[in-house]
Amino acid sequence: MDMLSLEDFVDDKPWGDDVPFLEDVRVADQIEGVRLQRLATRADKRGDLTVLLSALKEPIMSPPHVYLVSAEPRSIRAWVYHKRQSDRLAYTNGDVRVVLYDLRTDSPTYQKLNILDVGAANKVLLTIPPFVVHGVQNRGMAAATFVNMPTNVYDPENPDKSRVRYDHPGIPYKFD
Ligand SMILES: Cc1cn([C@H]2C[C@H](O)[C@@H](COP(=O)(O)OP(=O)(O)O[C@H]3O[C@H](C)C(=O)[C@H](O)[C@H]3O)O2)c(=O)[nH]c1=O
């Protein structure tokens, strides 16, 4: 057997490109406090890699609770909002529609609706602040997954999630 020591290993080589890293992007009438950042995927012959969240560029609140959601084709998760946490959702695959609605009466974007089509063709990190209503539908033909890295833990004793039915007429969007 060849002898090997820790000194034989070489330092890692970072990406040498200038692809923007977690670059902010905006949509029309973007709801106040919502943030959208483009995720960049780097591939090599083994596969690819996408950074979902990082404190490299700016300080961030560490994610104390990270979970992966799988969504069946056409399935709907809506409507919800949180009173304390921000959601930080990374979409990298599938064809997912996220709909956001602003019901905060003191917000400059009160009653604005944002429709975001995200997933394989539009990889993004979406930050949704407290009290912004949101829902998600998988519009693709296969299951899609996404990762949530909220700012708070899910506390089973005191869940921070308020819900109303997905077809409530008070929100001007119909899932199909
Ligand atoms: C994360 C978590 C959830 N749960 C329970 C609570 C629910 O009864 C069930 C499903 O939770 P989920 O958060 O998936 O609930 P949804 O309302 O479908 O939320 C999903 O869709 C909306 C639109 C999103 O924004 C969430 O990020 C996404 O998770 O698991 C737990 O018991 N422990 C946990 O750590």
Ligand as a Chemical Component Dictionary entry (heavy atoms), coordinates in Angstrom:
data_LIG
# 
_chem_comp.id                   LIG 
_chem_comp.type                 NON-POLYMER 
_chem_comp.pdbx_formal_charge   0 
_chem_comp.three_letter_code    LIG 
# 
loop_
_chem_comp_atom.comp_id 
_chem_comp_atom.atom_id 
_chem_comp_atom.alt_atom_id 
_chem_comp_atom.type_symbol 
_chem_comp_atom.charge 
_chem_comp_atom.model_Cartn_x 
_chem_comp_atom.model_Cartn_y 
_chem_comp_atom.model_Cartn_z 
_chem_comp_atom.pdbx_ordinal 
LIG C1  C1  C 0 -41.187 22.307 9.278  1  
LIG C2  C2  C 0 -41.963 21.440 10.245 2  
LIG C3  C3  C 0 -43.284 21.157 10.015 3  
LIG N1  N1  N 0 -43.973 20.382 10.888 4  
LIG C4  C4  C 0 -45.381 20.022 10.594 5  
LIG C5  C5  C 0 -46.321 21.194 10.498 6  
LIG C6  C6  C 0 -47.344 20.751 9.480  7  
LIG O1  O1  O 0 -48.398 20.100 10.108 8  
LIG C7  C7  C 0 -46.600 19.733 8.618  9  
LIG C8  C8  C 0 -46.231 20.290 7.269  10 
LIG O2  O2  O 0 -45.458 21.477 7.473  11 
LIG P1  P1  P 0 -45.124 22.457 6.337  12 
LIG O3  O3  O 0 -44.209 23.502 6.851  13 
LIG O4  O4  O 0 -44.675 21.728 5.129  14 
LIG O5  O5  O 0 -46.539 23.136 6.084  15 
LIG P2  P2  P 0 -46.970 23.871 4.821  16 
LIG O6  O6  O 0 -48.004 24.823 5.125  17 
LIG O7  O7  O 0 -47.267 22.879 3.794  18 
LIG O8  O8  O 0 -45.683 24.760 4.429  19 
LIG C9  C9  C 0 -45.010 24.616 3.228  20 
LIG O9  O9  O 0 -45.548 25.499 2.293  21 
LIG C10 C10 C 0 -45.534 26.832 2.673  22 
LIG C11 C11 C 0 -46.138 27.670 1.602  23 
LIG C12 C12 C 0 -44.168 27.270 3.080  24 
LIG O10 O10 O 0 -43.774 28.401 2.900  25 
LIG C13 C13 C 0 -43.337 26.309 3.851  26 
LIG O11 O11 O 0 -41.986 26.578 3.729  27 
LIG C14 C14 C 0 -43.543 24.912 3.424  28 
LIG O12 O12 O 0 -42.997 24.090 4.425  29 
LIG O13 O13 O 0 -45.426 19.390 9.320  30 
LIG C15 C15 C 0 -43.405 19.903 12.033 31 
LIG O14 O14 O 0 -44.064 19.234 12.844 32 
LIG N2  N2  N 0 -42.070 20.158 12.260 33 
LIG C16 C16 C 0 -41.333 20.900 11.415 34 
LIG O15 O15 O 0 -40.132 21.109 11.656 35 
# 
loop_
_chem_comp_bond.comp_id 
_chem_comp_bond.atom_id_1 
_chem_comp_bond.atom_id_2 
_chem_comp_bond.value_order 
_chem_comp_bond.pdbx_ordinal 
LIG C1  C2  SING 1  
LIG C2  C3  DOUB 2  
LIG C2  C16 SING 3  
LIG C3  N1  SING 4  
LIG N1  C4  SING 5  
LIG N1  C15 SING 6  
LIG C4  C5  SING 7  
LIG C4  O13 SING 8  
LIG C5  C6  SING 9  
LIG C6  O1  SING 10 
LIG C6  C7  SING 11 
LIG C7  C8  SING 12 
LIG C7  O13 SING 13 
LIG C8  O2  SING 14 
LIG O2  P1  SING 15 
LIG P1  O3  DOUB 16 
LIG P1  O4  SING 17 
LIG P1  O5  SING 18 
LIG O5  P2  SING 19 
LIG P2  O6  DOUB 20 
LIG P2  O7  SING 21 
LIG P2  O8  SING 22 
LIG O8  C9  SING 23 
LIG C9  O9  SING 24 
LIG C9  C14 SING 25 
LIG O9  C10 SING 26 
LIG C10 C11 SING 27 
LIG C10 C12 SING 28 
LIG C12 O10 DOUB 29 
LIG C12 C13 SING 30 
LIG C13 O11 SING 31 
LIG C13 C14 SING 32 
LIG C14 O12 SING 33 
LIG C15 O14 DOUB 34 
LIG C15 N2  SING 35 
LIG N2  C16 SING 36 
LIG C16 O15 DOUB 37 
# 
